[in-house]
Amino acid sequence: MRTILLGPPGAGKGTQASRIVDAHGVPHISTGDILRANVKAGTSLGAEAKRFMDAGELVPDEVIIGMVGERLAEPDAQGGFLFDGFPRTVPQAEALDEVLVTRGVPLDAVLELVVDHEEVVRRLTGRRTCAGCGRIFHLVYDPPSTEGRCDDCDGELQQRADDREEVVRNRLEVYREQTEPLVAFYEARGQLRRIDAQGEVQDVTDRVLAVLQEAAGTATS
């Protein structure tokens, strides 16, 4: 199963990605992990990426794509893969397509987790993290027994800076601006599958796995 997972912050991509990986036995590939691994290993691409990172600049697409190509050549990716958070732009998608064509491994599906943006705001602004042990609570969906205190260590519960409403809304706007062209790109190719990502987590997982099963059948027919 060769899949790309798209969705705004707070859509549940991390949860659904782990369940897809467990169900299909494929590696979960993110560009952040690839970057860190290459920099740590001191590869030529990692050294080039570090030069940009140290200067506070974005790592160029060609460097990222080079790392992606090498990652897809590793043994665990031969049976499939799940990209999460990549590609982010149409040029990245076009470059990835060239890599996949070269390797003879076309995508099976591009999944877009669809969530109402007001629901995303509720999900993210309600999160609280324990300053002591790091446990995450939610004021609505998983509240602590004592307001403002962690159930496990009695540490103070804090709101992360990037979970404040104005920051969340800005992140959503950036995502919309970046991703709408990407969604249109994959939709025009007939590869996009939209999935309702609201409701119980298991219900969303059931929808995701059903769509992947359908996509796999289409790819082999």
Backbone bond lengths (Angstrom), bond angles and torsions (degrees), N, CA, C in turn:
res aa  C-N    CA-C-N  psi(-1)  N-CA   C-N-CA  omega(-1)  CA-C   N-CA-C  phi
1 M - - - 1.458 - - 1.531 108.83 -
2 R 1.320 115.97 119.69 1.465 121.97 -179.53 1.529 107.79 -114.38
3 T 1.337 115.60 110.75 1.457 120.51 -166.87 1.517 111.87 -137.21
4 I 1.331 115.37 148.16 1.463 122.63 169.61 1.525 107.09 -115.37
5 L 1.331 116.25 135.48 1.458 121.61 179.86 1.519 109.12 -112.30
6 L 1.337 115.83 120.80 1.460 122.47 178.40 1.523 109.76 -115.17
7 G 1.320 116.03 155.02 1.460 120.21 176.45 1.509 110.22 164.04
8 P 1.326 116.99 151.58 1.465 120.39 -178.44 1.522 111.65 -71.10
9 P 1.332 117.47 167.30 1.465 120.03 172.96 1.525 109.13 -55.07
10 G 1.335 116.68 136.76 1.455 119.84 178.22 1.513 114.77 85.43
11 A 1.337 117.31 3.95 1.472 120.21 -179.36 1.521 112.20 -80.73
12 G 1.331 116.91 -12.68 1.462 120.18 -178.74 1.515 113.54 94.63
13 K 1.331 117.25 23.33 1.468 120.12 -178.32 1.523 111.90 -60.09
14 G 1.334 117.11 -42.37 1.462 119.64 -178.32 1.515 111.88 -60.63
15 T 1.325 116.54 -45.12 1.465 121.10 179.44 1.520 111.12 -63.69
16 Q 1.330 116.36 -49.55 1.458 119.55 -177.45 1.529 111.37 -68.39
17 A 1.324 117.64 -34.44 1.470 120.23 177.63 1.526 110.46 -60.42
18 S 1.330 117.01 -45.07 1.465 119.42 -178.70 1.522 111.08 -64.38
19 R 1.333 117.33 -33.58 1.464 120.47 179.78 1.530 112.00 -75.13
20 I 1.328 116.54 -34.78 1.464 119.51 174.67 1.523 110.44 -64.52
21 V 1.325 115.79 -44.63 1.460 121.22 179.76 1.523 110.58 -60.00
22 D 1.345 116.40 -44.62 1.469 119.98 179.58 1.526 111.12 -64.14
23 A 1.330 116.50 -40.46 1.462 120.44 -175.93 1.528 112.75 -72.17
24 H 1.332 116.73 -34.20 1.464 119.82 -173.19 1.530 113.66 -111.28
25 G 1.323 118.11 -6.26 1.457 120.32 176.52 1.510 114.46 63.98
26 V 1.334 116.08 36.54 1.467 120.56 179.25 1.524 109.24 -114.39
27 P 1.338 118.33 156.59 1.460 120.30 178.98 1.521 112.58 -73.41
28 H 1.321 115.75 144.12 1.458 123.57 175.82 1.527 106.43 -92.15
29 I 1.324 117.24 112.47 1.466 121.78 -173.18 1.521 110.18 -110.36
30 S 1.321 115.94 122.89 1.464 120.95 173.19 1.518 108.23 -125.45
31 T 1.321 115.87 147.05 1.462 119.32 -178.29 1.522 111.26 -65.71
32 G 1.335 116.94 -30.42 1.461 119.12 177.42 1.514 111.59 -61.52
33 D 1.328 116.67 -44.02 1.466 121.20 178.54 1.525 110.73 -64.68
34 I 1.337 115.78 -42.01 1.467 119.72 -179.96 1.524 110.72 -62.78
35 L 1.327 116.11 -44.69 1.465 120.23 178.97 1.517 111.34 -58.59
36 R 1.337 115.48 -50.71 1.474 119.37 -177.82 1.520 111.42 -61.32
37 A 1.334 116.95 -40.59 1.460 120.26 -179.06 1.520 111.40 -65.02
38 N 1.330 117.29 -42.14 1.466 120.33 -179.66 1.524 112.03 -69.02
39 V 1.326 116.18 -39.94 1.470 119.28 178.29 1.522 109.90 -64.97
40 K 1.332 116.59 -44.11 1.465 120.53 -179.53 1.520 111.50 -63.69
41 A 1.340 116.55 -39.36 1.464 120.59 -178.34 1.523 112.57 -78.57
42 G 1.322 116.86 -12.67 1.457 120.25 178.81 1.515 113.51 71.28
43 T 1.336 117.75 30.63 1.468 120.00 178.03 1.525 109.61 -68.73
44 S 1.331 115.41 167.14 1.463 118.36 179.50 1.523 110.63 -63.14
45 L 1.343 116.78 -40.31 1.457 119.54 177.26 1.528 111.30 -67.92
46 G 1.337 115.89 -36.04 1.455 120.03 177.75 1.519 111.82 -64.57
47 A 1.336 116.73 -40.19 1.462 120.82 178.50 1.521 110.91 -65.40
48 E 1.338 116.05 -38.60 1.464 119.88 178.87 1.529 110.42 -67.41
49 A 1.339 115.75 -41.93 1.468 120.05 178.99 1.519 110.55 -63.52
50 K 1.336 116.39 -41.18 1.467 120.77 -177.96 1.522 111.32 -62.27
51 R 1.314 115.71 -34.02 1.460 119.70 179.18 1.535 110.68 -60.48
52 F 1.311 116.18 -42.80 1.468 120.04 178.21 1.532 111.36 -71.54
53 M 1.342 115.76 -41.26 1.461 120.01 -178.66 1.525 111.19 -63.78
54 D 1.329 116.48 -41.09 1.464 120.68 179.78 1.528 111.47 -65.08
55 A 1.330 115.93 -26.93 1.471 120.33 179.53 1.529 111.41 -88.31
56 G 1.342 115.55 0.77 1.458 119.82 179.95 1.513 113.35 74.59
57 E 1.336 116.60 23.57 1.456 121.29 -178.86 1.527 110.87 -108.43
58 L 1.329 115.90 158.35 1.456 120.19 175.93 1.528 109.97 -69.31
59 V 1.330 115.30 141.63 1.460 119.78 176.07 1.528 107.94 -72.49
60 P 1.344 118.64 127.15 1.468 121.01 -177.22 1.522 113.19 -59.25
61 D 1.328 115.56 151.45 1.464 120.85 -179.40 1.522 112.38 -55.75
62 E 1.344 116.76 -39.74 1.462 118.26 -175.45 1.532 112.11 -64.07
63 V 1.337 116.25 -31.23 1.464 119.50 176.98 1.526 110.19 -71.61
64 I 1.332 116.09 -44.85 1.462 120.57 178.41 1.527 110.52 -60.09
65 I 1.329 116.61 -46.39 1.461 120.49 -178.77 1.523 110.78 -62.85
66 G 1.326 116.79 -38.04 1.462 119.77 176.80 1.518 111.66 -59.90
67 M 1.337 116.36 -42.51 1.465 120.74 177.77 1.525 111.30 -65.89
68 V 1.342 115.67 -40.26 1.465 120.12 179.26 1.527 110.25 -61.67
69 G 1.333 116.51 -44.24 1.456 120.01 179.14 1.516 112.04 -59.36
70 E 1.335 116.63 -42.51 1.462 120.15 178.68 1.525 111.19 -67.32
71 R 1.345 116.20 -37.17 1.474 119.12 179.57 1.527 111.12 -65.12
72 L 1.324 116.58 -38.88 1.461 120.00 -179.44 1.523 112.24 -70.01
73 A 1.325 117.21 -16.71 1.464 120.82 178.62 1.526 111.93 -83.14
74 E 1.340 117.19 -10.43 1.464 119.96 -178.69 1.525 110.78 -72.45
75 P 1.339 117.38 151.01 1.472 121.47 -172.92 1.525 114.95 -55.34
76 D 1.339 117.67 -38.30 1.464 118.66 -174.73 1.522 113.16 -70.85
77 A 1.338 117.47 -14.06 1.459 120.50 -178.63 1.530 112.71 -96.89
78 Q 1.323 116.70 2.36 1.463 118.83 -176.06 1.529 112.31 -70.47
79 G 1.334 116.66 -26.67 1.458 119.62 179.86 1.516 113.68 -93.00
80 G 1.321 117.20 1.17 1.451 121.07 -179.14 1.511 111.43 138.95
81 F 1.345 115.55 179.35 1.462 120.53 -177.43 1.519 108.89 -165.42
82 L 1.319 114.93 162.51 1.466 121.31 173.09 1.520 107.75 -128.11
83 F 1.333 116.64 116.23 1.459 120.99 174.55 1.523 108.99 -91.15
84 D 1.315 115.85 131.54 1.464 122.12 179.73 1.526 107.63 -126.22
85 G 1.339 116.51 117.03 1.459 119.83 -179.84 1.511 113.93 83.05
86 F 1.310 116.23 10.25 1.464 121.60 177.56 1.527 107.56 -149.95
87 P 1.328 117.87 137.64 1.463 128.25 -3.81 1.524 111.93 -74.30
88 R 1.334 116.08 160.79 1.462 122.20 178.44 1.528 112.52 -106.34
89 T 1.310 116.51 -19.14 1.464 121.09 -176.31 1.526 109.39 -134.24
90 V 1.327 115.92 162.91 1.458 119.89 178.23 1.528 111.79 -62.71
91 P 1.342 120.45 -42.80 1.473 118.95 176.53 1.533 112.55 -58.22
92 Q 1.330 117.38 -38.45 1.461 119.54 176.43 1.523 110.58 -65.03
93 A 1.338 117.07 -39.99 1.464 120.94 179.31 1.520 110.84 -63.85
94 E 1.330 116.47 -40.69 1.461 120.34 179.47 1.522 111.11 -66.41
95 A 1.346 116.05 -39.47 1.468 119.86 178.53 1.527 110.71 -67.81
96 L 1.332 116.74 -40.10 1.464 120.13 177.27 1.522 110.36 -62.61
97 D 1.320 116.25 -39.97 1.464 120.36 179.41 1.527 110.75 -59.36
98 E 1.331 116.60 -39.83 1.465 119.80 178.33 1.520 111.32 -63.62
99 V 1.337 115.81 -40.66 1.471 119.84 178.39 1.527 110.02 -62.67
100 L 1.324 116.66 -44.90 1.459 120.70 -176.98 1.533 111.23 -67.86
101 V 1.335 117.07 -38.90 1.460 120.43 177.63 1.528 109.74 -62.73
102 T 1.327 116.51 -42.81 1.465 121.06 178.88 1.518 111.22 -59.63
103 R 1.338 115.35 -38.29 1.463 120.29 -178.51 1.528 112.50 -86.50
104 G 1.333 117.09 -6.65 1.459 120.32 179.81 1.509 113.85 68.44
105 V 1.357 116.59 33.66 1.469 120.48 -178.11 1.529 109.56 -129.85
106 P 1.327 118.16 84.18 1.467 120.94 -179.43 1.527 111.65 -68.69
107 L 1.325 115.33 156.40 1.458 120.95 176.41 1.521 110.41 -67.29
108 D 1.337 115.50 144.98 1.460 120.70 172.50 1.522 110.78 -87.67
109 A 1.340 116.32 -38.82 1.469 118.85 -177.31 1.519 110.27 -164.76
110 V 1.333 114.22 153.80 1.461 122.46 170.23 1.526 105.75 -118.83
111 L 1.320 116.74 115.96 1.456 121.97 -176.69 1.529 110.19 -98.70
112 E 1.322 115.85 128.41 1.460 120.59 174.20 1.529 108.67 -111.26
113 L 1.331 116.27 115.13 1.461 120.55 175.42 1.522 108.00 -79.69
114 V 1.309 116.20 115.60 1.462 121.89 -174.57 1.530 109.64 -100.35
115 V 1.334 115.33 122.33 1.461 121.74 179.24 1.523 108.35 -137.07
116 D 1.319 116.51 136.70 1.457 120.69 174.38 1.529 109.25 -58.91
117 H 1.320 117.27 133.96 1.463 119.95 -174.63 1.527 112.78 -64.29
118 E 1.318 118.12 -29.99 1.467 119.19 176.36 1.522 110.76 -67.98
119 E 1.329 116.49 -32.63 1.469 120.11 175.00 1.520 109.90 -66.70
120 V 1.329 117.62 -40.13 1.467 120.95 176.79 1.529 110.24 -59.63
121 V 1.337 116.22 -44.39 1.463 120.28 179.15 1.537 109.77 -59.53
122 R 1.333 117.16 -44.07 1.473 120.15 178.39 1.520 110.99 -61.92
123 R 1.323 116.39 -43.67 1.468 120.15 -178.17 1.529 111.86 -61.99
124 L 1.330 115.46 -48.13 1.456 118.80 -171.92 1.529 113.33 -80.30
125 T 1.322 117.13 -39.41 1.468 118.40 -178.09 1.524 111.67 -71.46
126 G 1.334 117.15 -18.83 1.459 120.00 179.11 1.513 114.46 -86.63
127 R 1.325 117.82 -4.76 1.463 120.33 -178.72 1.524 111.01 -74.94
128 R 1.331 115.20 141.14 1.457 121.72 174.14 1.523 108.69 -135.46
129 T 1.320 115.59 137.31 1.460 121.37 -176.60 1.517 110.25 -115.93
130 C 1.337 116.31 135.46 1.464 120.54 179.20 1.525 109.97 -72.03
131 A 1.328 115.59 127.55 1.466 120.35 179.51 1.522 111.18 -70.06
132 G 1.337 116.49 -18.68 1.454 119.78 -178.42 1.517 114.02 -88.34
133 C 1.342 116.60 -58.98 1.463 120.10 -173.50 1.525 113.76 -108.61
134 G 1.329 117.13 -9.49 1.457 120.17 176.95 1.518 115.47 87.46
135 R 1.333 117.85 0.41 1.466 119.52 179.44 1.536 109.87 -62.54
136 I 1.334 115.46 143.02 1.461 120.71 -178.58 1.527 110.08 -105.67
137 F 1.318 115.74 131.65 1.457 123.02 175.22 1.521 108.51 -116.65
138 H 1.329 115.94 170.97 1.462 120.82 172.15 1.516 107.69 -135.66
139 L 1.314 115.91 133.51 1.461 120.55 -174.50 1.523 112.71 -61.20
140 V 1.341 116.92 -26.84 1.474 120.91 -178.98 1.523 111.64 -104.70
141 Y 1.336 117.08 -50.97 1.459 121.40 -170.49 1.528 113.97 -87.38
142 D 1.308 117.95 -25.30 1.472 121.06 -179.43 1.525 109.62 -150.97
143 P 1.350 117.55 65.49 1.464 120.75 -173.73 1.535 112.17 -73.57
144 P 1.330 116.91 152.74 1.474 120.12 175.76 1.527 109.83 -72.64
145 S 1.324 115.78 159.65 1.472 120.33 178.58 1.517 110.98 -66.50
146 T 1.345 115.73 -38.03 1.454 121.83 177.62 1.524 108.89 -115.23
147 E 1.311 116.80 127.02 1.456 120.26 -175.95 1.528 111.73 -55.90
148 G 1.320 115.55 127.17 1.457 121.18 175.40 1.514 115.68 80.72
149 R 1.370 117.63 0.61 1.465 119.73 -177.72 1.535 110.00 -126.21
150 C 1.317 115.69 146.10 1.458 122.41 -179.72 1.526 111.05 -75.12
151 D 1.326 117.04 135.97 1.460 121.59 177.38 1.523 112.18 -66.03
152 D 1.345 117.41 -29.64 1.462 120.90 -174.09 1.520 113.32 -84.91
153 C 1.344 117.39 -44.85 1.467 119.48 -172.57 1.525 113.39 -128.03
154 D 1.326 116.84 2.66 1.462 123.02 -178.73 1.530 112.07 63.92
155 G 1.325 115.61 19.27 1.460 119.12 176.79 1.518 111.10 -71.46
156 E 1.321 115.62 163.41 1.463 120.88 179.78 1.525 110.35 -74.30
157 L 1.330 116.43 134.91 1.462 120.91 176.46 1.518 109.12 -89.64
158 Q 1.329 115.06 131.24 1.457 120.71 -176.45 1.519 110.38 -126.59
159 Q 1.327 115.51 153.67 1.457 121.10 174.87 1.522 108.91 -95.70
160 R 1.333 116.44 126.41 1.453 120.05 177.44 1.515 110.26 -63.83
161 A 1.328 115.92 147.29 1.464 120.23 -178.50 1.519 111.55 -57.99
162 D 1.354 117.31 -37.19 1.459 119.02 -177.23 1.527 112.56 -82.28
163 D 1.342 117.10 2.96 1.466 120.56 173.76 1.529 111.98 -101.73
164 R 1.321 117.80 3.76 1.464 120.07 177.03 1.533 108.47 -73.43
165 E 1.339 115.77 148.00 1.461 119.93 -169.21 1.517 112.89 -56.53
166 E 1.325 118.01 -44.81 1.466 118.72 -176.83 1.529 111.54 -65.18
167 V 1.334 116.13 -33.38 1.460 120.14 178.53 1.524 110.38 -71.90
168 V 1.332 116.41 -42.82 1.465 121.01 179.22 1.524 110.48 -59.81
169 R 1.335 116.35 -45.67 1.468 119.12 -178.83 1.532 111.09 -64.63
170 N 1.317 117.00 -35.93 1.463 119.77 177.12 1.525 110.63 -67.22
171 R 1.326 117.15 -41.36 1.465 120.72 178.33 1.528 110.57 -61.33
172 L 1.326 116.23 -39.89 1.458 120.31 179.09 1.526 111.43 -65.55
173 E 1.324 116.39 -39.03 1.466 120.09 179.00 1.526 110.83 -66.68
174 V 1.340 116.53 -41.61 1.460 120.52 177.42 1.526 109.86 -62.40
175 Y 1.333 115.91 -43.46 1.469 119.76 178.91 1.525 110.16 -60.32
176 R 1.348 116.83 -45.64 1.456 120.20 -178.76 1.531 110.82 -59.66
177 E 1.330 115.92 -45.19 1.462 119.89 -178.02 1.528 111.49 -64.15
178 Q 1.329 116.17 -40.35 1.460 120.23 -177.63 1.518 112.36 -75.90
179 T 1.334 116.19 -38.19 1.454 120.05 -166.15 1.514 114.30 -93.80
180 E 1.323 119.30 -27.06 1.466 119.93 -179.65 1.536 112.29 -53.95
181 P 1.345 118.87 -46.06 1.470 118.24 177.14 1.532 112.21 -63.69
182 L 1.339 117.07 -34.46 1.463 121.15 -179.86 1.527 110.77 -68.18
183 V 1.336 115.83 -42.49 1.460 120.65 176.90 1.527 109.98 -60.68
184 A 1.324 116.49 -44.47 1.464 120.59 178.97 1.533 111.17 -62.74
185 F 1.326 116.62 -37.31 1.468 122.17 179.15 1.524 110.63 -59.82
186 Y 1.332 116.51 -49.49 1.466 119.82 -177.63 1.530 111.84 -75.78
187 E 1.330 116.61 -30.24 1.461 119.23 177.40 1.523 110.58 -65.83
188 A 1.323 116.26 -40.67 1.465 120.38 179.48 1.524 111.69 -63.79
189 R 1.328 116.27 -25.48 1.466 120.62 179.25 1.530 112.28 -89.39
190 G 1.326 116.75 -2.65 1.458 120.72 179.79 1.511 114.33 76.27
191 Q 1.328 117.39 18.41 1.467 120.95 -176.50 1.527 113.64 -102.73
192 L 1.328 117.13 -12.06 1.459 120.32 -174.08 1.528 111.17 -81.49
193 R 1.330 115.64 134.51 1.458 122.42 172.90 1.527 107.35 -124.67
194 R 1.330 117.07 120.18 1.465 121.00 178.17 1.526 109.50 -90.80
195 I 1.340 115.93 136.62 1.464 120.98 -177.86 1.522 109.20 -129.39
196 D 1.319 116.29 127.95 1.456 121.81 175.65 1.532 108.01 -65.95
197 A 1.338 116.91 114.11 1.463 121.34 -175.46 1.524 112.19 -103.55
198 Q 1.338 116.52 19.16 1.460 119.96 176.30 1.529 109.02 -101.12
199 G 1.334 115.48 152.27 1.453 120.48 -178.54 1.514 111.48 108.43
200 E 1.332 115.97 -166.09 1.462 121.02 -178.78 1.525 111.05 -64.30
201 V 1.332 115.38 144.00 1.465 120.68 -176.33 1.524 111.33 -57.02
202 Q 1.340 117.47 -44.27 1.463 120.10 -178.23 1.518 111.52 -65.65
203 D 1.326 116.86 -34.56 1.466 119.51 177.32 1.524 110.73 -63.73
204 V 1.331 115.98 -40.50 1.468 120.16 177.58 1.527 110.03 -64.44
205 T 1.333 116.15 -43.37 1.469 120.52 178.33 1.518 111.00 -59.21
206 D 1.334 116.85 -42.93 1.464 120.37 179.13 1.529 110.68 -60.16
207 R 1.340 116.60 -40.65 1.468 120.09 178.71 1.529 110.80 -64.71
208 V 1.345 115.07 -44.09 1.468 120.51 -179.14 1.528 110.77 -60.37
209 L 1.326 116.56 -49.94 1.468 120.17 -176.47 1.527 111.31 -66.76
210 A 1.334 116.90 -34.10 1.463 119.88 177.47 1.523 110.62 -64.85
211 V 1.327 116.56 -42.33 1.459 120.81 179.51 1.528 110.53 -65.58
212 L 1.329 117.17 -40.55 1.463 120.47 178.41 1.523 111.58 -65.12
213 Q 1.320 115.99 -38.88 1.468 119.12 177.65 1.529 110.78 -63.41
214 E 1.325 115.89 -41.16 1.465 120.87 178.12 1.531 110.25 -64.44
215 A 1.346 115.79 -42.61 1.468 120.14 -179.43 1.530 111.01 -64.37
216 A 1.329 116.45 -39.28 1.450 120.40 179.61 1.538 110.55 -65.13
217 G 1.347 116.24 -38.72 1.452 119.91 177.55 1.510 112.65 -65.76
218 T 1.340 115.18 -38.28 1.465 120.19 177.90 1.522 111.16 -65.53
219 A 1.362 115.47 -39.75 1.466 119.91 -177.44 1.513 111.94 -67.69
220 T 1.352 117.19 -29.43 1.464 119.71 -175.96 1.520 112.57 -95.86
221 S 1.350 116.74 -8.54 1.465 119.78 -177.57 1.533 111.96 -84.45
